[in-house]
Amino acid sequence: MNFTEVTFQNFGLTFIPIFVAIDVLGILPIFIGMTRELDQTRKKKLIRDATFTAGALALIFTITGKFIFQFLGITENDFRIGGGIILLVLSITDLLFSSDTQRTPVKELGIVPIGIPLIMGPAALTSVMIITDQFGYFLTILSLILNLVIVLIVLRNSDLLLKYLGNGGSRAVAKIASLLMTAIAVMMIRVGIMNILK
Protein backbone atom coordinates (compact mmCIF):
# COMPACT_ATOMS: atom_id res chain seq x y z
CA MET A 1 0.00 0.00 0.00
CA ASN A 2 1.33 3.43 -0.88
CA PHE A 3 0.94 6.52 1.26
CA THR A 4 -1.93 7.94 -0.84
CA GLU A 5 -4.05 4.99 0.31
CA VAL A 6 -3.50 5.70 4.00
CA THR A 7 -6.95 6.93 5.01
CA PHE A 8 -8.79 7.21 8.33
CA GLN A 9 -11.03 4.32 7.27
CA ASN A 10 -8.09 2.07 6.45
CA PHE A 11 -6.42 3.03 9.72
CA GLY A 12 -9.59 2.02 11.58
CA LEU A 13 -9.64 -1.29 9.72
CA THR A 14 -6.11 -2.03 10.92
CA PHE A 15 -6.27 -0.53 14.42
CA ILE A 16 -9.59 -2.00 15.63
CA PRO A 17 -8.90 -5.71 14.88
CA ILE A 18 -5.56 -5.54 16.72
CA PHE A 19 -7.18 -3.69 19.65
CA VAL A 20 -9.93 -6.33 19.91
CA ALA A 21 -7.45 -9.21 19.56
CA ILE A 22 -5.14 -7.87 22.30
CA ASP A 23 -8.11 -7.08 24.62
CA VAL A 24 -6.11 -5.08 27.16
CA LEU A 25 -9.12 -4.64 29.46
CA GLY A 26 -9.57 -8.40 29.48
CA ILE A 27 -5.99 -9.07 30.56
CA LEU A 28 -5.98 -6.26 33.15
CA PRO A 29 -7.39 -8.38 36.04
CA ILE A 30 -4.91 -11.15 35.22
CA PHE A 31 -2.07 -8.63 35.26
CA ILE A 32 -3.23 -7.22 38.61
CA GLY A 33 -3.47 -10.69 40.10
CA MET A 34 0.04 -11.64 39.00
CA THR A 35 1.74 -8.39 40.03
CA ARG A 36 -0.15 -7.31 43.16
CA GLU A 37 2.84 -7.93 45.48
CA LEU A 38 5.45 -6.18 43.34
CA ASP A 39 6.83 -2.75 44.14
CA GLN A 40 6.56 0.08 41.61
CA THR A 41 10.09 -0.30 40.27
CA ARG A 42 9.73 -4.01 39.55
CA LYS A 43 6.24 -3.57 38.14
CA LYS A 44 7.35 -0.82 35.74
CA LYS A 45 10.23 -2.99 34.54
CA LEU A 46 7.87 -5.91 34.07
CA ILE A 47 5.48 -3.76 32.01
CA ARG A 48 8.37 -2.55 29.84
CA ASP A 49 9.57 -6.13 29.34
CA ALA A 50 6.06 -7.33 28.49
CA THR A 51 5.28 -4.61 25.95
CA PHE A 52 8.75 -4.85 24.38
CA THR A 53 8.45 -8.64 24.07
CA ALA A 54 4.95 -8.39 22.61
CA GLY A 55 6.02 -5.64 20.21
CA ALA A 56 9.18 -7.44 19.08
CA LEU A 57 7.30 -10.68 18.40
CA ALA A 58 4.51 -8.84 16.58
CA LEU A 59 7.05 -7.00 14.41
CA ILE A 60 8.78 -10.27 13.53
CA PHE A 61 5.43 -11.82 12.62
CA THR A 62 4.44 -8.76 10.60
CA ILE A 63 7.51 -9.13 8.42
CA THR A 64 8.24 -12.87 8.40
CA GLY A 65 5.33 -14.68 10.11
CA LYS A 66 3.66 -15.93 6.95
CA PHE A 67 6.93 -17.28 5.58
CA ILE A 68 7.85 -18.93 8.90
CA PHE A 69 4.48 -20.69 9.08
CA GLN A 70 4.76 -21.86 5.47
CA PHE A 71 8.35 -23.03 5.90
CA LEU A 72 7.62 -25.01 9.08
CA GLY A 73 4.20 -26.20 7.95
CA ILE A 74 2.53 -24.57 10.97
CA THR A 75 -1.09 -23.45 10.87
CA GLU A 76 -2.86 -20.83 12.95
CA ASN A 77 -4.60 -23.62 14.87
CA ASP A 78 -1.30 -25.38 15.67
CA PHE A 79 -0.06 -22.09 17.07
CA ARG A 80 -3.28 -21.56 19.01
CA ILE A 81 -3.14 -25.03 20.62
CA GLY A 82 0.54 -24.66 21.51
CA GLY A 83 -0.03 -21.27 23.12
CA GLY A 84 -3.03 -22.63 24.98
CA ILE A 85 -1.04 -25.53 26.45
CA ILE A 86 1.70 -23.18 27.70
CA LEU A 87 -0.88 -20.87 29.26
CA LEU A 88 -2.74 -23.81 30.83
CA VAL A 89 0.40 -25.14 32.52
CA LEU A 90 1.28 -21.69 33.86
CA SER A 91 -2.22 -20.99 35.16
CA ILE A 92 -2.63 -24.37 36.88
CA THR A 93 0.80 -23.98 38.49
CA ASP A 94 -0.24 -20.55 39.75
CA LEU A 95 -3.50 -21.92 41.17
CA LEU A 96 -1.91 -24.87 42.96
CA PHE A 97 1.32 -23.21 44.08
CA SER A 98 0.46 -19.58 44.73
CA SER A 99 3.19 -18.90 47.30
CA ASP A 100 5.92 -16.46 46.34
CA THR A 101 8.56 -19.21 46.22
CA GLN A 102 6.59 -21.20 43.68
CA ARG A 103 5.46 -18.41 41.39
CA THR A 104 7.14 -17.59 38.11
CA PRO A 105 10.22 -15.38 38.67
CA VAL A 106 9.41 -11.70 38.18
CA LYS A 107 12.05 -11.26 35.49
CA GLU A 108 10.29 -13.95 33.41
CA LEU A 109 6.69 -12.79 33.93
CA GLY A 110 7.13 -9.93 31.49
CA ILE A 111 8.06 -12.37 28.74
CA VAL A 112 5.79 -15.33 29.57
CA PRO A 113 2.87 -15.24 30.15
CA ILE A 114 2.18 -11.47 30.15
CA GLY A 115 4.09 -10.50 27.00
CA ILE A 116 3.32 -13.81 25.30
CA PRO A 117 0.60 -15.06 25.01
CA LEU A 118 -1.59 -12.66 27.03
CA ILE A 119 -0.74 -9.39 25.25
CA MET A 120 0.43 -10.89 21.98
CA GLY A 121 -1.35 -14.21 21.63
CA PRO A 122 -2.37 -16.27 18.59
CA ALA A 123 -5.38 -14.06 17.81
CA ALA A 124 -3.30 -10.86 17.80
CA LEU A 125 -0.44 -12.41 15.83
CA THR A 126 -2.81 -13.87 13.25
CA SER A 127 -4.59 -10.51 12.96
CA VAL A 128 -1.27 -8.78 12.36
CA MET A 129 -0.35 -11.20 9.56
CA ILE A 130 -3.75 -10.91 7.85
CA ILE A 131 -3.83 -7.12 8.14
CA THR A 132 -0.33 -6.86 6.68
CA ASP A 133 -1.50 -8.76 3.59
CA GLN A 134 -4.50 -6.46 3.19
CA PHE A 135 -3.15 -3.03 4.15
CA GLY A 136 0.64 -3.22 3.99
CA TYR A 137 3.43 -2.71 6.50
CA PHE A 138 3.03 0.99 7.27
CA LEU A 139 -0.55 0.96 8.58
CA THR A 140 -0.09 -2.38 10.33
CA ILE A 141 3.02 -1.28 12.22
CA LEU A 142 1.48 2.13 13.03
CA SER A 143 -1.65 0.47 14.45
CA LEU A 144 0.47 -2.04 16.34
CA ILE A 145 2.59 0.68 17.96
CA LEU A 146 -0.47 2.69 19.01
CA ASN A 147 -2.11 -0.41 20.48
CA LEU A 148 1.01 -1.21 22.49
CA VAL A 149 1.09 2.37 23.78
CA ILE A 150 -2.49 1.88 25.00
CA VAL A 151 -1.46 -1.39 26.68
CA LEU A 152 1.44 0.40 28.37
CA ILE A 153 -0.81 3.19 29.67
CA VAL A 154 -3.52 0.82 30.94
CA LEU A 155 -1.09 -1.52 32.73
CA ARG A 156 0.85 1.36 34.28
CA ASN A 157 -2.38 2.69 35.78
CA SER A 158 -3.48 -0.69 37.15
CA ASP A 159 -2.52 0.52 40.65
CA LEU A 160 -5.52 2.86 40.62
CA LEU A 161 -7.78 -0.18 40.55
CA LEU A 162 -5.60 -2.13 42.98
CA LYS A 163 -5.81 0.72 45.50
CA TYR A 164 -9.59 0.34 45.72
CA LEU A 165 -9.49 -3.45 46.00
CA GLY A 166 -7.34 -3.60 49.14
CA ASN A 167 -5.27 -6.60 50.22
CA GLY A 168 -8.17 -9.05 50.51
CA GLY A 169 -9.68 -7.93 47.24
CA SER A 170 -6.37 -8.22 45.44
CA ARG A 171 -5.94 -11.79 46.68
CA ALA A 172 -9.41 -12.64 45.39
CA VAL A 173 -8.57 -11.04 42.05
CA ALA A 174 -5.36 -13.09 41.90
CA LYS A 175 -7.30 -16.35 42.21
CA ILE A 176 -9.99 -15.23 39.78
CA ALA A 177 -7.25 -14.15 37.36
CA SER A 178 -5.68 -17.61 37.49
CA LEU A 179 -9.08 -19.18 36.82
CA LEU A 180 -9.64 -16.78 33.91
CA MET A 181 -6.22 -17.61 32.52
CA THR A 182 -7.05 -21.33 32.77
CA ALA A 183 -10.35 -20.76 30.96
CA ILE A 184 -8.64 -18.74 28.23
CA ALA A 185 -6.08 -21.51 27.78
CA VAL A 186 -8.78 -24.19 27.50
CA MET A 187 -10.68 -22.01 25.01
CA MET A 188 -7.56 -21.59 22.86
CA ILE A 189 -6.97 -25.36 22.81
CA ARG A 190 -10.66 -26.13 22.16
CA VAL A 191 -10.99 -23.67 19.27
CA GLY A 192 -7.76 -24.93 17.73
CA ILE A 193 -8.87 -28.58 17.90
CA MET A 194 -12.38 -27.81 16.62
CA ASN A 195 -10.98 -25.87 13.66
CA ILE A 196 -8.64 -28.74 12.79
CA LEU A 197 -11.49 -31.28 12.96
CA LYS A 198 -13.78 -29.24 10.67
C-alpha positions in Angstrom: 0.0 0.0 0.0 1.3 3.4 -0.9 0.9 6.5 1.3 -1.9 7.9 -0.8 -4.1 5.0 0.3 -3.5 5.7 4.0 -7.0 6.9 5.0 -8.8 7.2 8.3 -11.0 4.3 7.3 -8.1 2.1 6.5 -6.4 3.0 9.7 -9.6 2.0 11.6 -9.6 -1.3 9.7 -6.1 -2.0 10.9 -6.3 -0.5 14.4 -9.6 -2.0 15.6 -8.9 -5.7 14.9 -5.6 -5.5 16.7 -7.2 -3.7 19.6 -9.9 -6.3 19.9 -7.4 -9.2 19.6 -5.1 -7.9 22.3 -8.1 -7.1 24.6 -6.1 -5.1 27.2 -9.1 -4.6 29.5 -9.6 -8.4 29.5 -6.0 -9.1 30.6 -6.0 -6.3 33.1 -7.4 -8.4 36.0 -4.9 -11.1 35.2 -2.1 -8.6 35.3 -3.2 -7.2 38.6 -3.5 -10.7 40.1 0.0 -11.6 39.0 1.7 -8.4 40.0 -0.2 -7.3 43.2 2.8 -7.9 45.5 5.4 -6.2 43.3 6.8 -2.7 44.1 6.6 0.1 41.6 10.1 -0.3 40.3 9.7 -4.0 39.5 6.2 -3.6 38.1 7.3 -0.8 35.7 10.2 -3.0 34.5 7.9 -5.9 34.1 5.5 -3.8 32.0 8.4 -2.6 29.8 9.6 -6.1 29.3 6.1 -7.3 28.5 5.3 -4.6 26.0 8.7 -4.8 24.4 8.5 -8.6 24.1 4.9 -8.4 22.6 6.0 -5.6 20.2 9.2 -7.4 19.1 7.3 -10.7 18.4 4.5 -8.8 16.6 7.0 -7.0 14.4 8.8 -10.3 13.5 5.4 -11.8 12.6 4.4 -8.8 10.6 7.5 -9.1 8.4 8.2 -12.9 8.4 5.3 -14.7 10.1 3.7 -15.9 7.0 6.9 -17.3 5.6 7.9 -18.9 8.9 4.5 -20.7 9.1 4.8 -21.9 5.5 8.4 -23.0 5.9 7.6 -25.0 9.1 4.2 -26.2 8.0 2.5 -24.6 11.0 -1.1 -23.5 10.9 -2.9 -20.8 12.9 -4.6 -23.6 14.9 -1.3 -25.4 15.7 -0.1 -22.1 17.1 -3.3 -21.6 19.0 -3.1 -25.0 20.6 0.5 -24.7 21.5 0.0 -21.3 23.1 -3.0 -22.6 25.0 -1.0 -25.5 26.4 1.7 -23.2 27.7 -0.9 -20.9 29.3 -2.7 -23.8 30.8 0.4 -25.1 32.5 1.3 -21.7 33.9 -2.2 -21.0 35.2 -2.6 -24.4 36.9 0.8 -24.0 38.5 -0.2 -20.6 39.8 -3.5 -21.9 41.2 -1.9 -24.9 43.0 1.3 -23.2 44.1 0.5 -19.6 44.7 3.2 -18.9 47.3 5.9 -16.5 46.3 8.6 -19.2 46.2 6.6 -21.2 43.7 5.5 -18.4 41.4 7.1 -17.6 38.1 10.2 -15.4 38.7 9.4 -11.7 38.2 12.1 -11.3 35.5 10.3 -13.9 33.4 6.7 -12.8 33.9 7.1 -9.9 31.5 8.1 -12.4 28.7 5.8 -15.3 29.6 2.9 -15.2 30.2 2.2 -11.5 30.2 4.1 -10.5 27.0 3.3 -13.8 25.3 0.6 -15.1 25.0 -1.6 -12.7 27.0 -0.7 -9.4 25.2 0.4 -10.9 22.0 -1.4 -14.2 21.6 -2.4 -16.3 18.6 -5.4 -14.1 17.8 -3.3 -10.9 17.8 -0.4 -12.4 15.8 -2.8 -13.9 13.2 -4.6 -10.5 13.0 -1.3 -8.8 12.4 -0.3 -11.2 9.6 -3.7 -10.9 7.8 -3.8 -7.1 8.1 -0.3 -6.9 6.7 -1.5 -8.8 3.6 -4.5 -6.5 3.2 -3.2 -3.0 4.1 0.6 -3.2 4.0 3.4 -2.7 6.5 3.0 1.0 7.3 -0.5 1.0 8.6 -0.1 -2.4 10.3 3.0 -1.3 12.2 1.5 2.1 13.0 -1.6 0.5 14.4 0.5 -2.0 16.3 2.6 0.7 18.0 -0.5 2.7 19.0 -2.1 -0.4 20.5 1.0 -1.2 22.5 1.1 2.4 23.8 -2.5 1.9 25.0 -1.5 -1.4 26.7 1.4 0.4 28.4 -0.8 3.2 29.7 -3.5 0.8 30.9 -1.1 -1.5 32.7 0.9 1.4 34.3 -2.4 2.7 35.8 -3.5 -0.7 37.2 -2.5 0.5 40.6 -5.5 2.9 40.6 -7.8 -0.2 40.6 -5.6 -2.1 43.0 -5.8 0.7 45.5 -9.6 0.3 45.7 -9.5 -3.5 46.0 -7.3 -3.6 49.1 -5.3 -6.6 50.2 -8.2 -9.1 50.5 -9.7 -7.9 47.2 -6.4 -8.2 45.4 -5.9 -11.8 46.7 -9.4 -12.6 45.4 -8.6 -11.0 42.0 -5.4 -13.1 41.9 -7.3 -16.4 42.2 -10.0 -15.2 39.8 -7.2 -14.1 37.4 -5.7 -17.6 37.5 -9.1 -19.2 36.8 -9.6 -16.8 33.9 -6.2 -17.6 32.5 -7.1 -21.3 32.8 -10.4 -20.8 31.0 -8.6 -18.7 28.2 -6.1 -21.5 27.8 -8.8 -24.2 27.5 -10.7 -22.0 25.0 -7.6 -21.6 22.9 -7.0 -25.4 22.8 -10.7 -26.1 22.2 -11.0 -23.7 19.3 -7.8 -24.9 17.7 -8.9 -28.6 17.9 -12.4 -27.8 16.6 -11.0 -25.9 13.7 -8.6 -28.7 12.8 -11.5 -31.3 13.0 -13.8 -29.2 10.7 
